[in-house]
Amino acid sequence: GGKKLKAKICAGEFKRIIDNTKRFVGDGTLSELMRWTYLEIDAKEKVIRATALEGHRISIEYAELVEADESFTCYIRPTIPKITKRDNYAELEVSNSRLYVQVGESIMGYVQPEGQYYPVDKILKEYQEKEKMITIGINAKYLKDALDSISTYDSDKKMAKIDIYDSVSPVIIRTGRKGERENLKIVLPARLRDD
C-alpha cells in the first residue's frame, strides 16, 4: 500500500533542527497542527527545513540532506530517538500516513495529523517586504544571558523593552514594574561578517 518517501540526514544535524524548534511547538490549544514540527524535504536542493510555531513565535531551521529520492513534507513530534555520538544518520520514511524515524537501532513512528500547515512563507514575505529599519549583530549567548536574567513581575510574563539605536551602539534591555526604576541589561553589538 502506498508509496514510500525517504530521506537521510546526518544524525547530529537532525538533532539540531529538532532541538532548535522544539521550544516553539504549541500545546495544541489553538490548533492541533501547532503541536507538531513541520518538515519539508527538498530533494532537488538536498535541504530539509523544520518549522515550529505557536501563537507568538516561529522557529525555522535548515539542514543539508545526505539523500532524498523526491521531495515531500511530514510532521514530527519534538520527541525523537536518542542520538549519540556514534550515530551517523537519521533516516526518515513516510508510508501510509505514518512517519518513521530510524536512528541506529531505534525506530519511532508518528501518525500524521490531518490538515494544511500554516503559510509561514507568506507571513514572512509580508514582514520582509516592509522597510527594514536596522540590522544589528549580537552575540547570541550574551543576549540569552541578558534575557534569562530578567525576573517575572506580578505575572508569569517576562516583559522586556528593547532599545536599539544603531548598528554600533549597545542594545539596552529595560525591565521592571511600572513606575519603579528600570533594571538595565546592556549588550554591546558584535561586528557582522559581511560588514
N, C-alpha and C positions, 0 to 999 in steps of 0.2 A: 504493500500500500504506500502510495505517495512517493515523492522524490526525496532523496537525502541531500541536504545542503551542508557543506562542510567548510570549516576554516581552521587554520592552525596559527597560533601566535606564541611568541616566547612567554614562558610562564611568568617571569618577573614583570614583563610589560602588562600582561593580563591582570596580575595582582595590582599593579599601579593604577590602571584605569578604573578598576572596581573600588579600590581604597579611596581614590580621589573623587569619586562620585557618590559614595555611599551615604555621606552625611546629608546629601541633598535630596535623598529619597523621602517622599512624604509618607504620612501614616495612613493614607487611604481615606481620610475623612472627606477630602474634596473630590477625590476620584481614585478609583481602583488602579488606574494606569500609573498614577504618581507613586505607587508602592514599588514600581519596577524601574530598573535601569534599562534604557533602550539602546540596543546595539545595532549599529549599521555597518555591514561588511561590504566594502567596495573592492571587488575582485580586480578591477582594472587598475586602480591606483594602489592596490595592496595595502589598504588602510582600514582600520576599524575605528569607529567613533562611538564612544559611550556618552549618553546624555541622561542626566537625572535632574528632576525638578520637583519643587513643591510650590506652594503659593507665592513664596517671596524670593526664591533664588533658583539659579540654574547652574549646573556644572557640566562642562563638556570636555572630554579628554580624548586625545587621539593616540593611536599606536600603530606601528607597522605590522602587517601580517606576514607570516612566513609563506603561507599559501592559502588560496581560496579559489575554487573552481568557478564559482559565479557569485554575483552579489546577492545579498539577502539581508533581512532585518529580523531581529528577535528580541525577546525580553528576558532579563535575568534578575534574580534577587541579589542583594548585596552579599548573601551568604554563598561562598564558593568553596570548592575543595581546597584543603590545606595545601599550600605551596611552600616547598622547602628549597634550599639552595641546590639540591640535587635534581630538582625537576626542571627539565628543559622546556617543555612545551605544554600548552593548554590546547586541547582540541575541542572545537565546537561543532555540534552536529544537530541540525533541525530535521525532525522527521515526525510525521503525523501530529502536528501542532504540539510537539514537545521539543525543548532544547535540552540536549545532553552535553555536559561539560566533563571532559576527562583530563585529569592531571595525574601522571604516573599510574597507579593502580586504583585511584579513586574516581568514581563517576557520580555526578549529581544531575538530577533531572528537574526540569521546570515546565509545568504545564502552561502553555502560552495563553495569556489573557486575550479576551476579545477586544476589538476596538482599534481606533486610529490614534497614534501618538500625536502630541501637540506639534503645531507647525513652528517649531523653535527657530528654524531658519528665517521664517517670515518675520517673527518677532525681532530677531537680531538685525535683520536688514532694515527694519523700521528705525531701530536705535541708531544703526551705523550710518544711516542717511542724514542724520542730524549733524549739525556742525559740532565738531569736537572742540572743546574749549582748550584742553591741555592734556598732555601725556607726561606722566612723571614716573621715573624709575624708582623702585623702593625694594630694599632687602626684605624678602618675604618673612624671614624669621623675626626680624626686628619689628615688623608691622604686626605679626601674630602675637609676639610677646606684649606689645603695647595694648592690643585689643584684649588679650587674655587677662591683663591686669586691671581691667575695668570691672568694678563691682556692680551688682544689680541694686537699684534703689527702688524700694516700695513695690516692686513688681518683679516678675521673672524676666523682664525685658532689659537687656543691656543696651542702652542707647548711647551712641557716640555722635558728637558733632565733629565733622572732619573739615578742616580748613586747608585749602591748597592755594598757594599764592602764585607760584610759577614753578618751572621745572628745576630750579636750583635752590629754592628756599625750603626750609623744613616743613613737613606736614605736621599740623598741630591738631591733636585729637582732644576734644574737651568733653568732660563728663561731670555729672553731679546733679544734686537736687536743684530744682528751680529756686532762684533767689539766694542760693548759697554760693560761696566761691567755687569756681570750676576747677576740677582737677585737670591737669595737663599731661599729655604724653606727647613727646616731640620726637619725630623720627626724621633724620636727615635723608635727603634723596640720594639715590645711587646713580652713577652715570650709566646711561643706556648704551649698549654696544654700538648701536648704529648712529650715535651722536657724532 
